[in-house]
Amino acid sequence: MENKLHKLIKLVQKLPEGLLDETIKYVEEKVEEGTEEDPAPPCPHCGSPAKRNGRKDGIQRFRCNACGKTFAQTTKTALCHSQSGEAAWKQVIRDTLNGVPIAGTAGALALSTDTVFRMRHKILLGLEAEEAHNPTVLDGVCEFDDTYVLENLKGGKKLPENYYRKARKHGAVAQKRGISNEYISISTGIQRDGSAYCRTVARSTPGKDEISVAFDGHIGQATLALCDGAKSYNILRENGNCDVVHVDEENKSGFYHTNTANGLHSHIKEMYKHYKGVATKYLNRYNALFAKMYRGGEDLTDSIYNILCNTEINRHHSVKDVKSLRLLDI
């Protein structure tokens, strides 16, 4: 570092006298701040070290020392090959958080609705991938319960052949009373003073096998699970991860309650109304968003944008291809 500083000082000594002191001071400050270029990120293809490889269209490129492939900072992320800049992406994130219709965002950004749809679902895919890579672990005092939303085939041209029900208009109610297979359950867990987690794995009321699948890898050690009477949640105790206490009228008190989970459910229902319903096949993507938003602070835009820049997703995966809800058989 000292050799570089001496070389720079010798160069700036040739400047006009009036600029000399100011320039030397500026150089010394920058050197002390460590303004050398940040190291190249590891290769997203093989994980080996890489080096800088010039710029293309103003974007820094890198070349892997091992496999020789070139890449940019956004390779394999949600922003890969995007023709929209940071400002446009952040606007789509803000509108997604605020429940702005896709058509409204498209009009404001002068983009097609199909482009904004894909941008929104890349955001959702990024959040879902982040949850898969860094699972939310619920520990301490947590509340578990299910909430239900009406099945929604929004975006489909027609019902599948021999479907169990007739088509209904937007805003219609279920044909059956109570919790039937027309409803999709969202299993939720939330810490009293911490993170939330939501997952859909079943129609109607989930059984113990569905609960086990939904919360596999998301329960910490020595967790106290407060549940609203659903016996299927006893599987959490059987798995050896936590102690389960069912809250009912007999033991309901200042400590034993599920009000925190009910607050999360209200948040989910409110966002569901903002989006005028969510297609069931995309529900787990939105579950990742709902959990991120709850207690996430006033402005999550920068946080979510950073997730998109650093979370790997398969760029060949179509945002309309969904395999995560095939467990929801009739």
Protein Blocks (a to p, Z undefined) as FASTA:
>chain_A
ZZmmmmmmmmmmmpcfklmmmmmmmmmmmmmnopaccdddddfklopacddebjeehiac
dddfklopacdfkgoiakgoiabdfklmmmmmmmmmnopafklmmmmnopafklmmmmmm
mmmmmmmmmmmmmccddehjdddddddddddfehiabdcehiabdcddehiacfbecjdf
kbccddddddfblcdddddfbecjddfklmmmmmgoiacehiacddehiaklmmmmmnop
accddddfklgcfklccklmmmmmmmmmmmmmmnnpaafklmmmmmmmmmmmnonbjblm
lmmmmmmmmpccdfkbcfkbcfklmmmcZZ
